Amino acid sequence: MSHYGPPSPIPGQPNPYQSGSYGWNPQGGAPQPPQNYHPGFVPVAQPGTFPLRPLGLGDYFNSLFSTLRKSPGLFFGAALIFGGLAAILTATGDFLLGRSLGNLGGLDTAAQLGQTMGSFAIWILVSMLLGQIAMVFGYVFTWGIYSTMVGRAAIGMKTLLGQGFQLLRGHWGRLIGLTLIIFAGFVIATLITALFVGVFIYVFFSDFEPANGGAIIGLLFIILLLVLIPLMPILYFMTRWCLVVPTMIVEDIGPFAAMRRSWQLTRGYFWRTFGIGALFTVIVSIVQTVIMMPMAMFSNFALLGAGTEAELNLALIVANTIISAVGTLITFVVYNMLAIVTNGLYYDYRFRKEGLHLQFQQLAAQYSTSSTVDRFDTSPDQWQSTVDDSSLIIPGRQTVTTQQHVPGLYGQQPPQGPPQPPGPFQ
């Protein structure tokens, strides 16, 4: 082998150092890649909990747990506050119901029975209604506060519980209005379903008398189908309007404008939205069932330990009340994980349709220093940096221009426009 350069190519074989090949440029300068050269994988920017690009199914799983690790105080704090309120109200209703049913066993006359039921019916209905209102309003509120948490976590920012409440300033009236709209929608859907099933059964089965068990099973199956028929459009509208809460909070618009906006974002993605929502609903339901099974077993052991009938009634009331309270709280916390998935769908569709991920990249570069706060540092300067109002941003609401102000060396302003040709000496 010659020490003065590469050896001469063997006759009949291609010359690896011929003009135009990779790593060889006869005119000097940097090596030129071959014509069929393709660059390797370019990593997608991910400063936070999910990549700033259109998301896949695996990204939703990763973002769910990444967001929980990023801001656990906000997630569990908000869920425990509103879930605890709903649990107290629901447990109160179950306690009054169990107490009234326990008192019915010692009544002999119909007058005493009517008097007892009348005294407890109002309080039972009020407590149960307040419990359901607290559940729905709690879900609406937490889904709204989580929309800011998910967006900020996407650009690498942690959101504290106090910051989450501050970011919802001015949205309480909208959240209450949306809760009332949801209640009205549930009432209307229930009435339409009951009316549809009742009219259909009255018209087609008024003279029908089942003669055996098979006819009864067939009748129940038909009634089930009648319930599912109006349920299909209800699921359709729920899927198209599932992005109302993050749209209303992030874009700072009213409930009806948010409904139109959610309808626009989910256009063309109905089956994708429905499939992802159904998948995570099944997963969360399984998790909730697994967590609740030990509590049901514990209540059964408590009932077996009761001796007299009075002790059994007392144990039954206490066990049902505790299970109702803890079960409501656990269900509230677990099902709030769906809010992270729903907010992920919102940002995903804005990435796909509006290129919002480019704005997120600029925000991540602009606020990258806010994610480097040491939570174990108790110095006043460090604490001031964590509660600074300048970090209370909601990604997706602020307008970020592509031409940003970038200072030059030593604080000089960057040149505006193309460089001017040199003029005469002055």
C-alpha positions as a printed NumPy array, in Angstrom:
array([[   0.   ,    0.   ,    0.   ],
       [   1.354,    3.377,   -0.984],
       [   1.942,    5.962,    1.697],
       [   1.286,    8.875,   -0.671],
       [  -2.45 ,    8.445,   -1.202],
       [  -5.099,    5.822,   -1.895],
       [  -4.158,    2.893,   -4.114],
       [  -5.224,    2.72 ,   -7.703],
       [  -8.511,    0.957,   -8.297],
       [  -8.404,   -2.604,   -9.493],
       [  -9.468,   -2.935,  -13.115],
       [ -13.075,   -4.056,  -13.441],
       [ -14.138,   -2.685,  -10.021],
       [ -15.799,    0.682,   -9.373],
       [ -13.549,    3.413,   -8.083],
       [ -14.751,    4.434,   -4.597],
       [ -12.899,    7.742,   -4.936],
       [ -14.372,    8.788,   -8.242],
       [ -15.821,   12.224,   -8.71 ],
       [ -19.26 ,   12.632,   -7.126],
       [ -18.914,    9.802,   -4.597],
       [ -19.486,   10.431,   -0.89 ],
       [ -16.362,   11.74 ,    0.835],
       [ -14.594,   12.847,   -2.346],
       [ -14.771,   16.229,   -3.97 ],
       [ -12.239,   16.884,   -6.768],
       [ -12.763,   20.67 ,   -6.431],
       [ -12.056,   20.705,   -2.706],
       [ -14.35 ,   21.824,    0.104],
       [ -16.681,   19.76 ,    2.244],
       [ -17.505,   16.203,    1.191],
       [ -20.706,   15.873,   -0.828],
       [ -23.232,   13.11 ,   -0.095],
       [ -24.199,   10.755,   -2.919],
       [ -27.348,   11.374,   -4.927],
       [ -29.247,    8.446,   -3.355],
       [ -28.246,    9.415,    0.196],
       [ -31.068,    9.841,    2.682],
       [ -30.56 ,   11.463,    6.09 ],
       [ -31.125,    9.411,    9.188],
       [ -33.904,    9.75 ,   11.78 ],
       [ -34.33 ,   13.273,   13.063],
       [ -35.662,   13.204,   16.643],
       [ -38.868,   15.1  ,   17.361],
       [ -38.696,   17.832,   19.961],
       [ -40.096,   16.683,   23.3  ],
       [ -39.311,   19.188,   26.026],
       [ -42.195,   17.94 ,   28.164],
       [ -44.57 ,   15.039,   28.601],
       [ -45.358,   14.21 ,   24.959],
       [ -43.66 ,   14.831,   21.614],
       [ -44.563,   18.038,   19.797],
       [ -46.046,   16.342,   16.743],
       [ -49.298,   14.51 ,   15.933],
       [ -49.698,   11.88 ,   18.651],
       [ -50.096,    8.128,   18.342],
       [ -51.799,    5.685,   20.692],
       [ -48.603,    4.953,   22.592],
       [ -48.044,    8.681,   23.138],
       [ -51.318,    8.882,   25.06 ],
       [ -50.187,    6.183,   27.489],
       [ -46.813,    7.842,   27.967],
       [ -48.291,   11.323,   28.39 ],
       [ -50.765,   10.053,   30.992],
       [ -48.086,    8.833,   33.387],
       [ -45.607,   11.578,   32.47 ],
       [ -48.159,   14.264,   33.31 ],
       [ -48.949,   12.594,   36.639],
       [ -45.254,   12.592,   37.493],
       [ -44.844,   16.188,   36.339],
       [ -47.593,   17.768,   38.467],
       [ -48.82 ,   15.222,   41.035],
       [ -49.824,   17.887,   43.539],
       [ -52.241,   19.556,   41.154],
       [ -53.785,   16.321,   39.898],
       [ -54.371,   14.631,   43.246],
       [ -54.994,   17.889,   45.102],
       [ -57.839,   19.03 ,   42.847],
       [ -59.254,   15.497,   42.659],
       [ -59.239,   15.083,   46.45 ],
       [ -60.822,   18.486,   47.066],
       [ -63.804,   18.055,   44.756],
       [ -63.936,   14.281,   45.082],
       [ -64.003,   14.63 ,   48.865],
       [ -66.925,   17.047,   48.688],
       [ -68.829,   14.675,   46.399],
       [ -67.967,   11.727,   48.669],
       [ -69.297,   13.492,   51.773],
       [ -72.583,   14.392,   50.116],
       [ -73.023,   10.945,   48.566],
       [ -72.208,    9.166,   51.832],
       [ -74.695,   11.388,   53.682],
       [ -77.447,   10.364,   51.288],
       [ -76.58 ,    6.672,   51.646],
       [ -76.459,    6.989,   55.439],
       [ -79.918,    8.568,   55.57 ],
       [ -81.251,    5.952,   53.171],
       [ -79.816,    3.084,   55.218],
       [ -81.126,    4.565,   58.446],
       [ -84.613,    4.992,   57.038],
       [ -84.656,    1.434,   55.695],
       [ -83.454,    0.145,   59.07 ],
       [ -86.257,    1.952,   60.872],
       [ -88.866,    0.448,   58.564],
       [ -88.377,   -2.999,   60.083],
       [ -89.804,   -1.93 ,   63.432],
       [ -92.955,   -0.302,   62.084],
       [ -96.294,   -2.045,   62.394],
       [ -98.901,    0.239,   60.871],
       [ -99.099,    1.873,   57.486],
       [ -99.459,    5.301,   59.112],
       [ -96.111,    4.963,   60.855],
       [ -94.562,    3.73 ,   57.637],
       [ -95.842,    6.723,   55.646],
       [ -94.772,    9.195,   58.325],
       [ -91.241,    7.788,   58.504],
       [ -90.809,    7.669,   54.74 ],
       [ -92.084,   11.221,   54.378],
       [ -89.624,   12.555,   56.947],
       [ -86.605,   10.972,   55.306],
       [ -87.52 ,   11.176,   51.62 ],
       [ -86.832,   14.891,   51.252],
       [ -83.433,   14.766,   52.947],
       [ -82.427,   11.658,   51.014],
       [ -83.325,   13.199,   47.66 ],
       [ -81.634,   16.494,   48.505],
       [ -78.403,   14.84 ,   49.677],
       [ -78.248,   12.489,   46.711],
       [ -78.969,   15.305,   44.267],
       [ -76.298,   17.47 ,   45.855],
       [ -73.875,   14.542,   45.631],
       [ -74.519,   14.106,   41.909],
       [ -74.211,   17.855,   41.31 ],
       [ -70.921,   17.893,   43.21 ],
       [ -69.678,   14.942,   41.115],
       [ -70.54 ,   16.563,   37.775],
       [ -69.247,   19.997,   38.77 ],
       [ -66.099,   18.417,   40.199],
       [ -65.443,   16.59 ,   36.94 ],
       [ -66.01 ,   19.766,   34.908],
       [ -63.713,   21.793,   37.163],
       [ -60.91 ,   19.23 ,   37.329],
       [ -61.034,   18.664,   33.572],
       [ -60.706,   22.411,   33.127],
       [ -57.783,   22.77 ,   35.503],
       [ -56.108,   19.72 ,   33.956],
       [ -56.288,   21.319,   30.516],
       [ -53.851,   23.988,   31.696],
       [ -51.714,   21.358,   33.421],
       [ -51.411,   19.168,   30.297],
       [ -50.521,   22.089,   28.03 ],
       [ -47.897,   23.448,   30.413],
       [ -46.433,   19.985,   30.973],
       [ -46.071,   19.588,   27.195],
       [ -43.549,   22.454,   27.116],
       [ -41.768,   21.241,   30.262],
       [ -43.449,   23.425,   32.886],
       [ -44.647,   22.142,   36.242],
       [ -47.971,   23.455,   37.551],
       [ -48.556,   23.744,   41.276],
       [ -51.965,   23.485,   42.914],
       [ -52.114,   27.219,   43.658],
       [ -51.071,   28.05 ,   40.109],
       [ -53.845,   25.821,   38.783],
       [ -56.445,   27.801,   40.732],
       [ -54.935,   31.091,   39.559],
       [ -55.057,   29.976,   35.931],
       [ -58.827,   29.42 ,   36.22 ],
       [ -59.516,   32.976,   37.316],
       [ -62.562,   34.305,   35.481],
       [ -63.766,   30.855,   34.37 ],
       [ -65.914,   29.883,   37.358],
       [ -69.105,   31.245,   35.843],
       [ -68.436,   29.425,   32.58 ],
       [ -67.774,   26.166,   34.427],
       [ -71.03 ,   26.501,   36.376],
       [ -72.899,   27.3  ,   33.171],
       [ -71.39 ,   24.276,   31.438],
       [ -72.41 ,   22.098,   34.403],
       [ -76.003,   23.269,   34.069],
       [ -75.913,   22.589,   30.326],
       [ -74.651,   19.052,   30.981],
       [ -77.409,   18.449,   33.536],
       [ -80.   ,   19.721,   31.1  ],
       [ -78.58 ,   17.475,   28.385],
       [ -78.742,   14.407,   30.649],
       [ -82.331,   15.187,   31.649],
       [ -83.401,   15.697,   28.036],
       [ -81.631,   12.516,   26.898],
       [ -83.227,   10.499,   29.72 ],
       [ -86.699,   11.824,   28.96 ],
       [ -86.326,   11.159,   25.225],
       [ -85.106,    7.613,   25.864],
       [ -87.919,    6.859,   28.341],
       [ -90.529,    8.359,   26.023],
       [ -89.222,    6.43 ,   23.024],
       [ -89.181,    3.105,   24.873],
       [ -92.548,    3.69 ,   26.542],
       [ -94.363,    4.669,   23.349],
       [ -92.839,    1.789,   21.395],
       [ -93.792,   -0.77 ,   24.05 ],
       [ -97.302,    0.646,   24.366],
       [ -97.928,    0.576,   20.601],
       [ -96.417,   -2.779,   19.708],
       [ -96.752,   -4.779,   22.936],
       [-100.018,   -3.55 ,   24.438],
       [-101.795,   -6.846,   23.598],
       [ -98.717,   -9.052,   23.92 ],
       [ -98.788,  -11.615,   26.748],
       [ -95.657,  -13.767,   27.092],
       [ -96.547,  -17.436,   27.491],
       [ -93.16 ,  -18.822,   28.551],
       [ -89.695,  -17.856,   29.69 ],
       [ -88.36 ,  -17.576,   26.147],
       [ -90.937,  -14.928,   25.274],
       [ -90.032,  -12.947,   28.393],
       [ -86.329,  -13.083,   27.513],
       [ -87.151,  -11.98 ,   23.961],
       [ -89.19 ,   -9.073,   25.306],
       [ -86.339,   -7.955,   27.574],
       [ -83.916,   -8.194,   24.645],
       [ -86.168,   -5.998,   22.505],
       [ -86.445,   -3.458,   25.324],
       [ -82.638,   -3.431,   25.585],
       [ -82.398,   -2.724,   21.858],
       [ -84.93 ,    0.078,   22.235],
       [ -82.711,    1.635,   24.893],
       [ -79.615,    1.319,   22.698],
       [ -81.253,    2.952,   19.663],
       [ -81.49 ,    6.453,   21.23 ],
       [ -78.147,    5.833,   22.96 ],
       [ -76.306,    5.839,   19.631],
       [ -76.947,    9.522,   18.808],
       [ -76.19 ,   10.396,   22.434],
       [ -72.76 ,    8.759,   22.139],
       [ -72.215,   10.546,   18.844],
       [ -72.857,   13.977,   20.337],
       [ -70.815,   13.158,   23.445],
       [ -67.867,   12.198,   21.238],
       [ -68.083,   15.339,   19.126],
       [ -68.388,   17.552,   22.216],
       [ -65.787,   15.809,   24.392],
       [ -63.299,   18.674,   23.872],
       [ -65.602,   21.406,   25.19 ],
       [ -63.848,   21.87 ,   28.55 ],
       [ -60.243,   22.239,   27.302],
       [ -61.44 ,   24.392,   24.409],
       [ -63.317,   26.728,   26.746],
       [ -60.414,   27.107,   29.207],
       [ -57.444,   27.198,   26.832],
       [ -58.992,   29.444,   24.19 ],
       [ -60.916,   31.6  ,   26.71 ],
       [ -64.345,   31.319,   25.067],
       [ -67.885,   30.638,   26.262],
       [ -69.605,   27.237,   26.548],
       [ -71.595,   27.446,   23.299],
       [ -68.606,   28.724,   21.328],
       [ -66.575,   25.875,   22.849],
       [ -69.184,   23.383,   21.651],
       [ -68.877,   24.686,   18.101],
       [ -65.095,   24.636,   18.392],
       [ -65.07 ,   21.034,   19.671],
       [ -67.321,   20.011,   16.794],
       [ -64.85 ,   21.582,   14.389],
       [ -61.769,   19.95 ,   15.924],
       [ -63.275,   16.444,   15.947],
       [ -64.485,   16.681,   12.338],
       [ -62.888,   13.804,   10.462],
       [ -61.663,   12.131,   13.674],
       [ -64.903,   10.708,   15.113],
       [ -63.941,    7.041,   15.126],
       [ -60.438,    7.827,   16.359],
       [ -61.825,    9.904,   19.224],
       [ -64.484,    7.327,   20.072],
       [ -62.017,    4.42 ,   19.958],
       [ -59.375,    6.072,   22.149],
       [ -62.011,    7.235,   24.629],
       [ -63.634,    3.792,   24.811],
       [ -60.26 ,    2.066,   25.26 ],
       [ -59.159,    4.263,   28.152],
       [ -62.631,    4.097,   29.725],
       [ -62.423,    0.301,   29.816],
       [ -58.899,    0.435,   31.28 ],
       [ -59.879,    2.948,   33.961],
       [ -62.996,    0.916,   34.829],
       [ -60.873,   -2.201,   35.338],
       [ -58.478,   -0.259,   37.584],
       [ -61.38 ,    1.122,   39.614],
       [ -62.885,   -2.361,   40.033],
       [ -59.582,   -3.862,   41.167],
       [ -59.136,   -1.115,   43.771],
       [ -62.688,   -1.474,   45.097],
       [ -62.671,   -5.274,   45.461],
       [ -60.708,   -5.348,   48.768],
       [ -63.13 ,   -2.846,   50.271],
       [ -66.117,   -5.03 ,   49.424],
       [ -64.393,   -8.051,   50.989],
       [ -63.619,   -6.046,   54.134],
       [ -67.26 ,   -4.98 ,   54.485],
       [ -68.405,   -8.597,   54.191],
       [ -66.07 ,   -9.642,   57.027],
       [ -67.398,   -6.771,   59.151],
       [ -70.972,   -7.92 ,   58.601],
       [ -70.115,  -11.518,   59.513],
       [ -68.769,  -10.324,   62.876],
       [ -72.097,   -8.769,   63.893],
       [ -74.012,  -10.656,   66.581],
       [ -77.511,   -9.293,   67.232],
       [ -79.894,   -7.827,   64.691],
       [ -79.256,   -4.308,   65.954],
       [ -75.501,   -4.778,   65.578],
       [ -76.054,   -6.157,   62.076],
       [ -78.131,   -3.143,   61.053],
       [ -75.583,   -0.747,   62.523],
       [ -72.69 ,   -2.568,   60.821],
       [ -74.588,   -2.547,   57.552],
       [ -75.239,    1.204,   57.721],
       [ -71.64 ,    2.03 ,   58.706],
       [ -70.153,   -0.285,   56.06 ],
       [ -72.358,    1.119,   53.282],
       [ -71.561,    4.685,   54.322],
       [ -67.806,    4.089,   54.383],
       [ -67.831,    2.176,   51.115],
       [ -69.954,    4.888,   49.501],
       [ -67.608,    7.677,   50.637],
       [ -64.324,    5.943,   49.835],
       [ -65.705,    4.437,   46.627],
       [ -66.9  ,    7.796,   45.385],
       [ -63.523,    9.369,   46.149],
       [ -61.563,    6.559,   44.454],
       [ -63.853,    6.595,   41.428],
       [ -63.494,   10.347,   41.143],
       [ -59.692,   10.226,   41.276],
       [ -59.344,    7.278,   38.897],
       [ -61.772,    8.553,   36.287],
       [ -60.057,   11.93 ,   36.278],
       [ -57.229,   10.215,   34.416],
       [ -59.529,   10.322,   31.407],
       [ -59.251,   14.109,   31.55 ],
       [ -55.553,   13.888,   30.692],
       [ -56.383,   11.701,   27.69 ],
       [ -59.145,   14.073,   26.568],
       [ -56.842,   17.067,   26.845],
       [ -54.235,   15.119,   24.899],
       [ -56.794,   14.665,   22.117],
       [ -57.442,   18.406,   22.12 ],
       [ -53.788,   19.327,   21.682],
       [ -53.253,   16.476,   19.212],
       [ -55.993,   17.744,   16.896],
       [ -54.671,   21.279,   17.094],
       [ -51.23 ,   19.932,   16.217],
       [ -52.707,   18.179,   13.186],
       [ -55.   ,   20.946,   11.928],
       [ -53.357,   24.166,   13.062],
       [ -49.654,   23.383,   13.507],
       [ -49.812,   24.316,   17.182],
       [ -46.737,   22.173,   17.904],
       [ -44.574,   24.844,   16.247],
       [ -45.849,   27.4  ,   18.755],
       [ -45.219,   24.917,   21.568],
       [ -41.611,   24.533,   20.439],
       [ -41.127,   28.298,   20.636],
       [ -42.782,   28.443,   24.066],
       [ -40.62 ,   25.583,   25.296],
       [ -37.493,   27.426,   24.177],
       [ -38.725,   30.643,   25.758],
       [ -39.704,   29.161,   29.135],
       [ -37.159,   26.353,   29.326],
       [ -35.53 ,   27.858,   32.423],
       [ -38.742,   27.541,   34.43 ],
       [ -38.461,   23.739,   34.428],
       [ -35.045,   23.74 ,   36.091],
       [ -36.315,   24.828,   39.512],
       [ -34.902,   22.778,   42.37 ],
       [ -37.821,   21.797,   44.592],
       [ -35.46 ,   21.062,   47.503],
       [ -34.011,   24.587,   47.449],
       [ -35.696,   26.745,   50.119],
       [ -33.905,   29.997,   49.405],
       [ -36.107,   33.104,   48.938],
       [ -34.839,   33.655,   45.391],
       [ -35.776,   30.126,   44.399],
       [ -39.253,   30.425,   45.932],
       [ -39.835,   33.725,   44.186],
       [ -39.03 ,   32.145,   40.841],
       [ -41.614,   29.422,   41.39 ],
       [ -44.502,   31.757,   42.15 ],
       [ -43.714,   34.456,   39.628],
       [ -46.846,   35.56 ,   37.768],
       [ -44.883,   35.665,   34.514],
       [ -44.925,   31.843,   34.489],
       [ -48.745,   31.717,   34.598],
       [ -49.12 ,   31.079,   30.885],
       [ -51.584,   28.795,   29.148],
       [ -50.009,   27.255,   26.024],
       [ -52.349,   27.459,   23.082],
       [ -53.844,   30.807,   24.089],
       [ -50.86 ,   33.111,   23.677],
       [ -49.898,   34.154,   20.161],
       [ -46.24 ,   33.505,   19.431],
       [ -44.827,   35.05 ,   16.287],
       [ -42.227,   33.268,   14.199],
       [ -39.964,   36.332,   14.137],
       [ -38.997,   36.772,   17.761],
       [ -36.803,   39.42 ,   19.305],
       [ -33.343,   37.884,   19.634],
       [ -30.709,   40.213,   21.099],
       [ -27.308,   40.213,   19.468],
       [ -23.899,   40.337,   21.064],
       [ -23.552,   42.631,   24.069],
       [ -27.232,   43.548,   23.915],
       [ -27.125,   44.94 ,   20.368],
       [ -30.205,   44.767,   18.203],
       [ -30.172,   42.293,   15.319],
       [ -29.968,   43.821,   11.84 ],
       [ -33.294,   44.47 ,   10.161],
       [ -33.529,   43.193,    6.598],
       [ -30.732,   42.01 ,    4.317],
       [ -27.241,   43.493,    4.725],
       [ -26.597,   46.664,    2.751],
       [ -23.702,   46.804,    0.254],
       [ -20.677,   48.784,    1.434],
       [ -20.835,   52.457,    0.517],
       [ -18.127,   55.093,    0.101],
       [ -15.606,   55.627,    2.856],
       [ -16.801,   58.153,    5.435]])
